[in-house]
C-alpha cells in the first residue's frame, strides 16, 4: 500500500517534470526577449513555493501565464500581486510548517501514538490550509484581472493543451491512483 502510494507520487512527479520541460521550451520561445517569466528562476515555482511554502497561485496558472506574453508593466503588476500574497500568508505558512514538524515529531517518536493525539494538530492544519487556499484563489483572480481578453484566450488555450497532455500521460502511465502495472 505504501509502496503503491510512493510509486504513484513518483509517476506524478515524472509527468510534471516532462510537462514542465515541454511547456518551458515552448514558452521560452514565445517569451524570447520578454525578460524573466513570472515566478521563480526559469519560470519554475515562485520563491516560497514547493518546499518553502505554498505557491501564491495554482501552478497551472503560473505555467499558462507564460503564454500570455505579458508586457513589462503587467509583469510588474503580477510580481507585486504575488509578493503581496506571500507577505500576507507568511505567518500562516510558518504555522503550517510548525504543525507539520509537530506531527512528524509525534509520529517518529518512541512510544505509542493514536489518531486522537494528532487530531488537534490536524484540525489546525486544516484551518490553515483553507486560509492559504482562499488566499491563493484571491491572488489568482487578481492576476487574472491584469490580463487582456486576448491574453486570457491564450491562457485558456494553453490550459486546454496542458489538460490534453495530462490525459495522454495518464493513458501511458495510468491514472495516479491506479494499481501498478505488472
C-alpha positions as a Python dict, from the first residue, in 0.01 Angstrom:
ca = {
    (1, 'X'): (0, 0, 0),
    (2, 'X'): (273, 248, 99),
    (3, 'X'): (483, 135, -197),
    (4, 'X'): (190, 196, -435),
    (5, 'X'): (141, 545, -289),
    (6, 'X'): (509, 632, -345),
    (7, 'X'): (504, 478, -691),
    (8, 'X'): (200, 690, -783),
    (9, 'X'): (361, 1005, -643),
    (10, 'X'): (682, 927, -833),
    (11, 'X'): (481, 882, -1155),
    (12, 'X'): (313, 1217, -1098),
    (13, 'X'): (648, 1387, -1038),
    (14, 'X'): (787, 1240, -1359),
    (15, 'X'): (478, 1353, -1550),
    (16, 'X'): (510, 1704, -1406),
    (17, 'X'): (880, 1715, -1498),
    (18, 'X'): (803, 1608, -1855),
    (19, 'X'): (517, 1853, -1878),
    (20, 'X'): (727, 2134, -1735),
    (21, 'X'): (1006, 2064, -1984),
    (22, 'X'): (766, 2072, -2277),
    (23, 'X'): (595, 2388, -2160),
    (24, 'X'): (923, 2555, -2067),
    (25, 'X'): (1068, 2501, -2413),
    (26, 'X'): (761, 2638, -2589),
    (27, 'X'): (717, 2927, -2350),
    (28, 'X'): (1085, 3019, -2375),
    (29, 'X'): (1043, 3063, -2749),
    (30, 'X'): (721, 3259, -2702),
    (31, 'X'): (875, 3484, -2435),
    (32, 'X'): (1202, 3547, -2621),
    (33, 'X'): (1313, 3898, -2543),
    (34, 'X'): (1044, 3946, -2277),
    (35, 'X'): (1267, 3901, -1974),
    (36, 'X'): (1207, 3650, -1699),
    (37, 'X'): (861, 3499, -1668),
    (38, 'X'): (658, 3544, -1352),
    (39, 'X'): (753, 3307, -1077),
    (40, 'X'): (1091, 3174, -986),
    (41, 'X'): (1402, 3128, -1194),
    (42, 'X'): (1335, 2990, -1540),
    (43, 'X'): (961, 3006, -1477),
    (44, 'X'): (977, 2742, -1208),
    (45, 'X'): (787, 2760, -884),
    (46, 'X'): (795, 3103, -729),
    (47, 'X'): (1012, 3154, -425),
    (48, 'X'): (820, 3025, -129),
    (49, 'X'): (658, 2757, -341),
    (50, 'X'): (721, 2384, -326),
    (51, 'X'): (929, 2322, -13),
    (52, 'X'): (933, 2685, 103),
    (53, 'X'): (557, 2703, 137),
    (54, 'X'): (253, 2703, -84),
    (55, 'X'): (275, 2879, -418),
    (56, 'X'): (89, 3210, -430),
    (57, 'X'): (-126, 3088, -722),
    (58, 'X'): (-221, 2747, -856),
    (59, 'X'): (75, 2603, -1053),
    (60, 'X'): (-130, 2551, -1372),
    (61, 'X'): (-197, 2926, -1379),
    (62, 'X'): (174, 3002, -1347),
    (63, 'X'): (254, 2769, -1637),
    (64, 'X'): (-23, 2909, -1854),
    (65, 'X'): (76, 3271, -1775),
    (66, 'X'): (398, 3216, -1962),
    (67, 'X'): (195, 3200, -2285),
    (68, 'X'): (23, 3534, -2216),
    (69, 'X'): (321, 3740, -2339),
    (70, 'X'): (289, 3984, -2051),
    (71, 'X'): (406, 4339, -2103),
    (72, 'X'): (673, 4477, -1871),
    (73, 'X'): (402, 4666, -1682),
    (74, 'X'): (191, 4351, -1648),
    (75, 'X'): (493, 4154, -1530),
    (76, 'X'): (549, 4412, -1257),
    (77, 'X'): (182, 4405, -1158),
    (78, 'X'): (184, 4023, -1138),
    (79, 'X'): (507, 4030, -940),
    (80, 'X'): (365, 4287, -696),
    (81, 'X'): (44, 4085, -652),
    (82, 'X'): (240, 3767, -579),
    (83, 'X'): (477, 3942, -338),
    (84, 'X'): (183, 4091, -151),
    (85, 'X'): (24, 3746, -130),
    (86, 'X'): (345, 3589, 0),
    (87, 'X'): (382, 3861, 261),
    (88, 'X'): (23, 3827, 380),
    (89, 'X'): (49, 3448, 413),
    (90, 'X'): (399, 3430, 563),
    (91, 'X'): (271, 3381, 918),
    (92, 'X'): (25, 3109, 815),
    (93, 'X'): (295, 2934, 614),
    (94, 'X'): (527, 2933, 914),
    (95, 'X'): (245, 2796, 1131),
    (96, 'X'): (181, 2523, 874),
    (97, 'X'): (548, 2420, 879),
    (98, 'X'): (544, 2417, 1258),
    (99, 'X'): (234, 2196, 1267),
    (100, 'X'): (383, 1955, 1013),
    (101, 'X'): (702, 1938, 1218),
    (102, 'X'): (499, 1865, 1532),
    (103, 'X'): (309, 1589, 1353),
    (104, 'X'): (634, 1439, 1225),
    (105, 'X'): (788, 1460, 1574),
    (106, 'X'): (492, 1274, 1723),
    (107, 'X'): (481, 1011, 1450),
    (108, 'X'): (854, 947, 1463),
    (109, 'X'): (895, 947, 1840),
    (110, 'X'): (933, 643, 2059),
    (111, 'X'): (621, 522, 2231),
    (112, 'X'): (264, 478, 2129),
    (113, 'X'): (51, 729, 1947),
    (114, 'X'): (-312, 735, 1839),
    (115, 'X'): (-515, 937, 1593),
    (116, 'X'): (-664, 1132, 1882),
    (117, 'X'): (-312, 1251, 1973),
    (118, 'X'): (-283, 1413, 1630),
    (119, 'X'): (-643, 1535, 1594),
    (120, 'X'): (-584, 1889, 1734),
    (121, 'X'): (-284, 1939, 1506),
    (122, 'X'): (-476, 1808, 1205),
    (123, 'X'): (-763, 2046, 1281),
    (124, 'X'): (-521, 2341, 1297),
    (125, 'X'): (-358, 2227, 975),
    (126, 'X'): (-694, 2202, 801),
    (127, 'X'): (-793, 2553, 909),
    (128, 'X'): (-463, 2699, 792),
    (129, 'X'): (-483, 2511, 462),
    (130, 'X'): (-829, 2657, 400),
    (131, 'X'): (-697, 3008, 467),
    (132, 'X'): (-399, 2955, 234),
    (133, 'X'): (-623, 2811, -38),
    (134, 'X'): (-858, 3108, -13),
    (135, 'X'): (-565, 3349, -43),
    (136, 'X'): (-430, 3153, -343),
    (137, 'X'): (-762, 3188, -526),
    (138, 'X'): (-783, 3558, -440),
    (139, 'X'): (-432, 3610, -577),
    (140, 'X'): (-513, 3415, -893),
    (141, 'X'): (-824, 3628, -952),
    (142, 'X'): (-619, 3946, -908),
    (143, 'X'): (-360, 3823, -1157),
    (144, 'X'): (-633, 3723, -1400),
    (145, 'X'): (-762, 4080, -1377),
    (146, 'X'): (-431, 4208, -1514),
    (147, 'X'): (-470, 4014, -1840),
    (148, 'X'): (-637, 4138, -2156),
    (149, 'X'): (-911, 3933, -2322),
    (150, 'X'): (-662, 3815, -2589),
    (151, 'X'): (-419, 3704, -2318),
    (152, 'X'): (-697, 3525, -2132),
    (153, 'X'): (-781, 3343, -2455),
    (154, 'X'): (-416, 3235, -2496),
    (155, 'X'): (-402, 3121, -2133),
    (156, 'X'): (-724, 2922, -2177),
    (157, 'X'): (-581, 2758, -2489),
    (158, 'X'): (-262, 2660, -2305),
    (159, 'X'): (-468, 2523, -2017),
    (160, 'X'): (-669, 2307, -2258),
    (161, 'X'): (-349, 2176, -2416),
    (162, 'X'): (-200, 2101, -2073),
    (163, 'X'): (-508, 1901, -1980),
    (164, 'X'): (-477, 1705, -2305),
    (165, 'X'): (-111, 1630, -2231),
    (166, 'X'): (-204, 1522, -1879),
    (167, 'X'): (-466, 1286, -2025),
    (168, 'X'): (-203, 1142, -2257),
    (169, 'X'): (33, 1088, -1964),
    (170, 'X'): (-246, 913, -1773),
    (171, 'X'): (-312, 694, -2078),
    (172, 'X'): (56, 594, -2085),
    (173, 'X'): (127, 561, -1711),
    (174, 'X'): (-225, 506, -1584),
    (175, 'X'): (-409, 744, -1353),
    (176, 'X'): (-229, 841, -1031),
    (177, 'X'): (-439, 607, -815),
    (178, 'X'): (-423, 309, -1050),
    (179, 'X'): (-259, -8, -925),
    (180, 'X'): (96, -55, -1053),
    (181, 'X'): (141, -232, -1384),
    (182, 'X'): (253, -594, -1357),
}
